Amino acid sequence: MYENYCKIKNIKTGKVLASSGNFNGSPTEANLYTGDDSQLWTFTDLGPVDISAKHITSGQKYKIVNCATEDVLDNWNSKNGETCYSYSWTASESQQWVVEKKVRTIIIKILNDRTKKGSRLL
């Protein structure tokens, strides 16, 4: 079950992205890694067929699904610094994400497809 799940970890703090509850609309938060399912996510490729991504490709659209809740990462508020939430999948652009790899760095930025902005994930 956990083969394609991963942690989304902040480089500076070492904390990982987690869904703070098991209900639709739970906010996300950054916590120390404990191994809890709420801290595990999978990237699902939004190409012609939704499949769990084994390799993340820069520029490709993904939905990011929480292991514990099966809800997706959602950024419906386009203001900088706003919290992301986990909601049931509706295919809204606020639930679609693009991973952008910067040349000559090891930084990977996850952009919300609707706002074209990085979100406060951690």
Stockholm file with secondary structure:
# STOCKHOLM 1.0

chainA/1-122         MYENYCKIKNIKTGKVLASSGNFNGSPTEANLYTGDDSQLWTFTDLGPVDISAKHITSGQKYKIVNCATEDVLDNWNSKNGETCYSYSWTASESQQWVVEKKVRTIIIKILNDRTKKGSRLL
#=GR chainA/1-122 SS CCTTCBCCBCTTTCCEEEESSSSTTEEEEEECCCCCGGGCEEEEECSSSCEECSSCCTTCEEEEEETTTCCEEECCCCSTTCBCEEECCCCCGGGCEEEEECTTSCCEEEEETTTCSBCBCC
#=GC SS_cons         CCTTCBCCBCTTTCCEEEESSSSTTEEEEEECCCCCGGGCEEEEECSSSCEECSSCCTTCEEEEEETTTCCEEECCCCSTTCBCEEECCCCCGGGCEEEEECTTSCCEEEEETTTCSBCBCC
//
